[in-house]
Structures are given as C-alpha cells and as structure tokens.
C-alpha cells in the first residue's frame, strides 16, 4: 500500500488553515483559490488519493477565464507547491518601472508607424511570440 492510500482525510480545520495560508496568485494577484482533497472511502474511513490547489484568475477584456491547478500527494504538499511557485513574471515591477516601460513602448509604437505589425517588427518578434507578449502585457497593465 502506498503512502497516499494510507493518508487519512484532513480535518476541516486543517484544510481551512492551509487554505488561509495560500499565497496570492503570482499572475493576477487576485481571483478565487480553493484547496481540495480527492478521497476514497475504504469501507471504514476516507483516505486521500491526491489534493490540488485550483485558482481562477478574473476575466479580462473578453479573454477566457484562466484556471491554474497544482496537484500534490496531500493538502499540505499541494499548498506548499502553490506557495513556492513564483510564476512566469517572477518579481513584479514597481509603478515607476511600469510607467517607464509603458512610455518606451508608446514611443516605439509611434516611431514605427503606430501599428501592431510595426511594433512587432521593432521588437524583433515572430507573430506568435508577439501575440503572446501582447496578451500578457495587456493583462498586466493596470487600468487608469
């Protein structure tokens, strides 16, 4: 019998404490996050088969809602995996850095004809890379 099959179902208070300890989403910083266990009834007790952290980032500008899922052997390992995840962006830029980058991109945009194709060419990106960059840049840009 494996370790996962012998792990008893977590006490609801333990699950609540682990849920409260979950770090904010590294991509959106908001949204809804849930910690849940998948259990199996053995006939005498429930045992944990696995656990997962599910996170739903808020919808933005007609984009589909993003769902992030991290699994673990049990609730504690799933929560630890979520809390150790830094995300694709790593450390977030401060407001002055965001403003500086926004100004730089705007200058490039206007200097090369003001079109998305021109900006893509200026940045030296393929169409696919530019499309991904544009979606992520739009999602990270604070609304004024």
Buried (B, 14 or more C-beta within 10 A) or exposed (E): EEEBEEBEBBEEEEBEEBBEEBBEBBBBEEBEBEBBBEBEEEEEEBBBBBBBBBBBBBEBEEEEEBEBEBBBBBBBBBBBBBEEBEEEEEEEEEEEEBEEEEEEBEEEBEEBEEEEEBBBEBEEBEEEEBEEBBEEEEBBEEEE
